[in-house]
Amino acid sequence: MRMSDEVLTGEFEMGFIHLTEKEVVKGTDTGKYSIQMRLKPDSQTLEELQSKLSKFDQMNGEGWSPFKVGEGEYDTGFILTKAKSIFQPTCKNAEGAEIDPSVIRKGDKCRAIIKFAEFDTGTMKGNTVLLERVQRIADGRSGGLDFPVKEKKGDIPF
């Protein structure tokens, strides 16, 4: 499986979260931790991720895309993508200190370090998103935290 270099996402809203236990779908354990990134269609984050994917994608957009238009009652108006990992991702707070994954909730403002990966199962091919780390930068329920997000120039900030 060919993978991209690490990609630091911009801010996104957290959707479904499976960071404390591996995701179970219809009673079947997927064997993976996962998050759903909810992106606004006109966001710089989505534009940057799509640009990085297009530079990585050797299938020229053919096959499965990790970006889907939200159709559910709460997903309308968002572009959704799932990032997953067989290993439990490290989770950090806005200052970069490690936090318990259970602190991260749906609706929180987050960033992540991801990789794009190509896959070809023989019956299906495309690109997927692999999850490396998650940073919670603001509580989505309280309107945010009252301190700025620190970024390092030229290096991964968390």
C-alpha positions as a LaTeX table, in Angstrom:
\begin{tabular}{lrrr}
\hline
Residue & $x$ (\AA) & $y$ (\AA) & $z$ (\AA) \\
\hline
Met1 & 0.00 & 0.00 & 0.00 \\
Arg2 & 1.48 & 3.31 & $-1.08$ \\
Met3 & 1.20 & 6.10 & 1.54 \\
Ser4 & 1.71 & 9.85 & 1.53 \\
Asp5 & 3.88 & 11.77 & 3.95 \\
Glu6 & 2.20 & 12.99 & 7.14 \\
Val7 & $-0.35$ & 15.74 & 6.55 \\
Leu8 & $-1.36$ & 18.22 & 9.27 \\
Thr9 & $-5.00$ & 19.10 & 8.72 \\
Gly10 & $-6.47$ & 22.48 & 9.42 \\
Glu11 & $-9.34$ & 22.81 & 11.86 \\
Phe12 & $-12.40$ & 20.57 & 11.44 \\
Glu13 & $-15.47$ & 19.66 & 13.48 \\
Met14 & $-15.34$ & 16.21 & 15.04 \\
Gly15 & $-18.11$ & 13.86 & 13.94 \\
Phe16 & $-18.34$ & 10.25 & 15.06 \\
Ile17 & $-15.48$ & 9.20 & 17.33 \\
His18 & $-14.01$ & 5.80 & 18.08 \\
Leu19 & $-10.79$ & 6.62 & 19.95 \\
Thr20 & $-11.23$ & 4.68 & 23.19 \\
Glu21 & $-12.41$ & 1.43 & 21.57 \\
Lys22 & $-12.23$ & 0.06 & 18.05 \\
Glu23 & $-15.23$ & 0.80 & 15.86 \\
Val24 & $-18.02$ & $-1.78$ & 15.63 \\
Val25 & $-20.31$ & $-1.69$ & 12.58 \\
Lys26 & $-23.51$ & $-3.77$ & 12.65 \\
Gly27 & $-22.05$ & $-5.98$ & 15.39 \\
Thr28 & $-18.73$ & $-6.56$ & 13.61 \\
Asp29 & $-15.48$ & $-5.24$ & 15.07 \\
Thr30 & $-13.62$ & $-3.32$ & 12.34 \\
Gly31 & $-10.32$ & $-3.69$ & 14.19 \\
Lys32 & $-9.73$ & 0.06 & 13.78 \\
Tyr33 & $-9.95$ & 3.27 & 15.76 \\
Ser34 & $-11.57$ & 6.03 & 13.74 \\
Ile35 & $-12.83$ & 9.58 & 13.61 \\
Gln36 & $-15.15$ & 11.38 & 11.23 \\
Met37 & $-13.91$ & 14.79 & 10.11 \\
Arg38 & $-16.74$ & 17.20 & 9.27 \\
Leu39 & $-15.54$ & 19.90 & 6.87 \\
Lys40 & $-17.37$ & 22.91 & 5.50 \\
Pro41 & $-17.42$ & 22.81 & 1.68 \\
Asp42 & $-15.83$ & 26.27 & 1.40 \\
Ser43 & $-13.22$ & 25.71 & 4.12 \\
Gln44 & $-9.51$ & 26.17 & 3.57 \\
Thr45 & $-8.96$ & 22.83 & 5.36 \\
Leu46 & $-10.99$ & 20.93 & 2.75 \\
Glu47 & $-9.29$ & 22.76 & $-0.11$ \\
Glu48 & $-5.83$ & 21.93 & 1.29 \\
Leu49 & $-6.69$ & 18.26 & 1.90 \\
Gln50 & $-8.15$ & 17.82 & $-1.59$ \\
Ser51 & $-5.06$ & 19.48 & $-3.08$ \\
Lys52 & $-2.71$ & 17.20 & $-1.15$ \\
Leu53 & $-4.75$ & 14.14 & $-2.12$ \\
Ser54 & $-4.73$ & 15.13 & $-5.81$ \\
Lys55 & $-0.92$ & 15.43 & $-5.74$ \\
Phe56 & $-0.67$ & 11.98 & $-4.11$ \\
Asp57 & $-3.38$ & 10.20 & $-6.16$ \\
Gln58 & $-1.92$ & 8.20 & $-9.06$ \\
Met59 & $-5.38$ & 6.89 & $-10.00$ \\
Asn60 & $-6.33$ & 10.34 & $-11.32$ \\
Gly61 & $-9.50$ & 10.52 & $-9.25$ \\
Glu62 & $-10.77$ & 7.13 & $-10.35$ \\
Gly63 & $-11.98$ & 4.76 & $-7.67$ \\
Trp64 & $-13.21$ & 5.42 & $-4.18$ \\
Ser65 & $-12.76$ & 8.92 & $-2.73$ \\
Pro66 & $-12.42$ & 9.51 & 1.01 \\
Phe67 & $-14.50$ & 12.71 & 0.74 \\
Lys68 & $-18.29$ & 12.31 & 0.81 \\
Val69 & $-21.10$ & 14.86 & 0.76 \\
Gly70 & $-23.00$ & 14.73 & 4.07 \\
Glu71 & $-26.58$ & 13.57 & 3.59 \\
Gly72 & $-27.85$ & 12.79 & 7.09 \\
Glu73 & $-30.00$ & 15.09 & 9.18 \\
Tyr74 & $-26.95$ & 16.48 & 11.00 \\
Asp75 & $-24.45$ & 16.13 & 8.16 \\
Thr76 & $-26.14$ & 18.23 & 5.47 \\
Gly77 & $-23.84$ & 21.09 & 4.50 \\
Phe78 & $-20.65$ & 19.20 & 5.41 \\
Ile79 & $-18.10$ & 17.16 & 3.52 \\
Leu80 & $-17.24$ & 14.06 & 5.55 \\
Thr81 & $-14.15$ & 11.92 & 5.66 \\
Lys82 & $-13.22$ & 9.07 & 7.97 \\
Ala83 & $-9.65$ & 8.62 & 9.22 \\
Lys84 & $-8.73$ & 5.28 & 10.78 \\
Ser85 & $-5.88$ & 3.40 & 12.44 \\
Ile86 & $-5.22$ & $-0.09$ & 13.75 \\
Phe87 & $-3.28$ & 1.58 & 16.60 \\
Gln88 & $-4.86$ & 3.85 & 19.20 \\
Pro89 & $-3.92$ & 7.39 & 18.11 \\
Thr90 & $-2.18$ & 9.77 & 20.46 \\
Cys91 & $-4.47$ & 12.63 & 21.52 \\
Lys92 & $-3.29$ & 16.10 & 22.57 \\
Asn93 & $-4.87$ & 19.28 & 23.87 \\
Ala94 & $-4.44$ & 22.79 & 22.42 \\
Glu95 & $-1.11$ & 23.25 & 24.21 \\
Gly96 & 0.22 & 19.91 & 22.93 \\
Ala97 & $-0.03$ & 17.95 & 26.20 \\
Glu98 & $-1.27$ & 14.37 & 25.93 \\
Ile99 & $-4.91$ & 13.86 & 26.93 \\
Asp100 & $-7.19$ & 10.87 & 27.42 \\
Pro101 & $-9.03$ & 10.12 & 24.14 \\
Ser102 & $-12.37$ & 10.07 & 26.00 \\
Val103 & $-12.09$ & 13.86 & 26.46 \\
Ile104 & $-12.66$ & 14.42 & 22.73 \\
Arg105 & $-16.36$ & 14.71 & 21.89 \\
Lys106 & $-18.53$ & 15.10 & 18.83 \\
Gly107 & $-18.66$ & 18.77 & 17.84 \\
Asp108 & $-15.19$ & 19.63 & 19.20 \\
Lys109 & $-12.86$ & 21.64 & 16.98 \\
Cys110 & $-9.84$ & 19.50 & 16.20 \\
Arg111 & $-6.85$ & 19.03 & 13.94 \\
Ala112 & $-5.21$ & 15.75 & 13.02 \\
Ile113 & $-2.11$ & 14.31 & 11.51 \\
Ile114 & $-3.12$ & 11.91 & 8.76 \\
Lys115 & $-1.70$ & 10.05 & 5.77 \\
Phe116 & $-3.39$ & 9.25 & 2.48 \\
Ala117 & $-3.09$ & 5.66 & 1.28 \\
Glu118 & $-4.04$ & 3.92 & $-1.93$ \\
Phe119 & $-5.81$ & 0.59 & $-1.81$ \\
Asp120 & $-6.81$ & $-2.04$ & $-4.36$ \\
Thr121 & $-8.75$ & $-5.06$ & $-3.08$ \\
Gly122 & $-9.28$ & $-6.50$ & $-6.55$ \\
Thr123 & $-12.96$ & $-5.55$ & $-6.51$ \\
Met124 & $-12.53$ & $-2.01$ & $-5.19$ \\
Lys125 & $-9.79$ & 0.59 & $-5.40$ \\
Gly126 & $-9.26$ & 4.16 & $-4.33$ \\
Asn127 & $-7.78$ & 6.30 & $-1.59$ \\
Thr128 & $-8.33$ & 6.21 & 2.14 \\
Val129 & $-7.23$ & 8.29 & 5.14 \\
Leu130 & $-5.02$ & 6.87 & 7.89 \\
Leu131 & $-5.10$ & 8.49 & 11.34 \\
Glu132 & $-1.86$ & 9.23 & 13.18 \\
Arg133 & $-2.68$ & 11.79 & 15.93 \\
Val134 & $-5.55$ & 14.06 & 17.03 \\
Gln135 & $-5.39$ & 17.50 & 18.64 \\
Arg136 & $-8.46$ & 18.93 & 20.40 \\
Ile137 & $-8.21$ & 22.68 & 20.03 \\
Ala138 & $-11.64$ & 23.80 & 21.27 \\
Asp139 & $-14.69$ & 22.40 & 23.02 \\
Gly140 & $-17.51$ & 22.39 & 20.48 \\
Arg141 & $-20.15$ & 22.62 & 23.19 \\
Ser142 & $-18.97$ & 25.68 & 25.10 \\
Gly143 & $-18.04$ & 27.96 & 22.23 \\
Gly144 & $-14.30$ & 27.41 & 22.51 \\
Leu145 & $-11.35$ & 27.80 & 24.77 \\
Asp146 & $-9.95$ & 31.17 & 25.73 \\
Phe147 & $-6.33$ & 30.70 & 24.65 \\
Pro148 & $-4.75$ & 30.61 & 21.20 \\
Val149 & $-3.53$ & 27.49 & 19.42 \\
Lys150 & 0.26 & 27.42 & 19.34 \\
Glu151 & 1.89 & 26.49 & 16.05 \\
Lys152 & 5.52 & 25.81 & 15.28 \\
Lys153 & 6.82 & 26.89 & 11.90 \\
Gly154 & 8.25 & 24.10 & 9.74 \\
Asp155 & 7.49 & 21.30 & 12.17 \\
Ile156 & 4.52 & 19.23 & 13.29 \\
Pro157 & 3.16 & 21.16 & 16.31 \\
Phe158 & 1.99 & 18.16 & 18.34 \\
\hline
\end{tabular}
